[in-house]
């Protein structure tokens, strides 16, 4: 009688318990399923990074504000190590500045980074708008118009933070309609500094209505299936941010690094 490697139990005994592993024939493929994790849990450092990123890009933490590692760790109920790792990552992305013997601060916004981010967005989102105009179904156009209605409701209430999030959904949905979601992920990487600047433009008189009108022009072009017009509409929308750079920088001088002349940026 054959013995298994499981103690003194026979293979027959294991089979009765449903635990025996049968031998497979030579050259036969494996019969067991290979399981891949659906997505690992975020590390503490990743959680702290996302939390700090949100606070910086929403301007809850203003440019130039000091950052206390011990306070952040105590607030989150974690050790200082994941907070330190998050700060180091944010520093590499230009959102945090670590000054030896002085401290850690929310980085100010380099003026020169703004037109570069606008140009990158125009190139990437021009492609998503063109693809969306070619591929959009009727229901997808309606989904974009639902977001436009959400824009109007939030503009009426004056909730600028929720309006900004609705704006983000519009651009993400645009990439989805164009079947180019990866381009939206690229946009998110290049617009970190621009996001902070954009929030400073929202209180300007008529700004929310202008965004709604420009988004509407994009959707109208997509619904008409006019890819050239869709590209032109999205480029007009994104390029308009450059017109606000000089006035916003002048209104919030402590938030910016003057590494170029704002008035020169309109020439780019």
N, C-alpha and C positions, 0 to 999 in steps of 0.2 A: 504494500500500500504506500502511495506517495505521501510524502510529508511536505507541508508548506514551510515557508520561513517564518510564519506567524506562530511561534511557540510550538506546542505539541499537537495542534489541531491538524486534521487531515484536510486535503483539498476538498473531499466530499463534504466535510463539516463546514468548511468555509463557503462552499457553493450553496449549501442550505441556508447560510446566513446572507447570501448574496454578495460575498466579499471576495470570491475567488477571481483571479485575473486569468482569463483563458489565453492560451498561446495562439498567435495568429499564424496563418500559413506563410511559408517563405515567399518573399516578394509582394506580399499583400500590403496595401496601404494601411496606415494607422486608422483605427475606427473611432478613437476618442476625439471629441471636439477640442479645438484649440481656443482658449478664451483669452481675449485681450481686455485689459481694463478699460472701462468706458471713459475714464478721466480721473486722474488722481486728485486727491484733495490738495488744496493750496497749502503751501508751507506758511509758517508764521511770518516769515519775511515777505512773502508775496502779499499776504493779507495787509500787512503794515504798509507796504509799498502802495497798494491800491487805495488805501485809506488816506495816506498822505497826498497821493497824486490827486485824488478828488478834491481835497481841501485846498490844494494849491491852484488847480485849474479852475475851480469855482470862485477863486479869490476870497475864500474864507480865511486863508492865510495869505496876507498881502505881500507883494514884493518888498524885500528888505526886512521882513519880520524875523525875529530870532526864533530858532528852533532848539528846544531843550530835549535832548535824548532821554534823560531820566524822567522828565514829566510825561513825555509821550509813552514811554514804557509803562509808567504807573497808571496812566489813563487807560491803556489797552489791557493792563493786567498781564503783561509779558515781561520777559527779561530784556535787557538792553541790546542783546545780540541781534534779534530780528529787526529791531528799529534801526540799529546801526547799518545793517545790510540794506535796508530800504533806503536810508539816507544816501548811502554810497551809490546805489543805482540811480536815484534821482539826481545826484551830483553829476553822474556821467551823462545824463540827459539834459543837463543845463538848467534844471529847475531848482536846485539847491546849491548853495555855495558854502564850502567849508574853508574858513579862514584860520590858519594856524595862529594860536595864542589869542584869538579874538572870539571865535565861536562859529556856529552854524546858522545860516540865514536862508530864507527863501530868496532865490536868485531874482534879480531884477530882469526885465525883459530887454534883450538886445534889439535895438531899433532895426539893425540890419537883417535880423532873422525874419522880420515880418514879410517883406516882399518876396523873399525866397520861398516862404511857406505858401504864399498866395500863388506864386508861379507853379509850385508843385501840385497844389490842389487843382488849379486850372487844367493842367496836363492830365492828371489822373481822372478827375471828374468829368472832363470833356469826353473821355472815352466811355465812361459809364452812361453819360447822357445819350451819346450816339447809339450805344448798344440798346439802351432802354427804348429809344424811338423805333428801333427796328424790331424789337422782340416783345414789347408790352402787349399784354392781353387787356381786354376791356375791364376785367375785374382788377387787374393790377393798376390800371389808370384810376379806377375808383378808389383803390386803397391809398393812392397818393393824394387824391382829393379829400379823403377823410382826414389825412394829416393836415391839409390846408385848412379845413374847418376847425381842427384843433388849434392851429395857429391863431385863428381869428378869436376863438373863445378865450385863449390865454392872453392875447393882446388886450382884449376888453377888460380882463380882470387886472391887468398890469403885473402879472406874475412873470417876471423876466427870467428867473431860473428855470421854471417849467417850460417857458417858451424856448429857451436855449436847448433843453432836452428834446423838445418836439422838433426843433430845427435839426438836431442830430439824427433823429429818427427819419426825417425826410431824406437826408443825404444817404443814410444807410439803406433805406428802402429803394432809393434810386439805383444804387449799386446792385441790389438784389434783383430788381426788375431787369437790369441789363445783364444778369447772370455773371456778374464780376464782383462777388463779395470780397475777394482777396484785395481788390484795389481799395476798398473802403478801409481795410485793415492797414494798408500802406498810408492812406491819408491820415489815419489816426496817429501814426508814428511821426509824421512830418508837421503836424499842426499843434503840437503841445504848447509852444509859445503863443501861437496865433489864438488859441482858445482863450487865453487870459486877456489878450487884447480885445477879442470880440465881445467879451462880457462888458468891457468898458465902453463899447459903442452902443449897447442896448438902451441905456437911458436917454440917448439923444432923441430930440423931438422928431417924430415921424419915422424913426428907424425900424420899428416893428412892422409898420404898414409897408414900408419899402421892401422888407424881406418877404412879406406875404405876396406882394405884387410880383416880385422877381421869381419866387418859387412857382407862382401860378403860370407865369410865362413859360417856364420849363415844362410844366405838366401839359399845357396847351400844345406845345410843340411835339411832345411825346405822343399825345393823343392823335395828333394829325399825322404822325408817322414821318415827320420832317426832321431827319437826323441833323442836318446842317443848322437848322434853326434851334434845335435843342442844345447843340454845342454852343452856339452864339449866346443863348439865354443863360446857360450856366456860367459861361465865362464872364458875361456882363455882371452877373450876381456876385461872383467871387472877386472880380477885379475891383468892384466898388469899395471893398474894404480899404484899399490903398488911399482912397480919397479922404479917409478919416484919420490916417496916421498922424499927420501934422497937428491936427486939433486935439486929438486924444493925448498925444505925448505932451503937448503944452498944458493941458488940463491936469495931468498927473505926472509931473516931472520926476517925482521921487520913485516912480515905479519902473523907470527905464534906464538903460545904459546907452549913452549917446555915442555910439560907435560909428555913426554916420549922420549926415544932415537929413532930417525928415523931409525937407522940401525937395531934395534930390530924388526921393523915392518915386515920385510921380512920373519920372522920366523912364522908369524901368518897364 
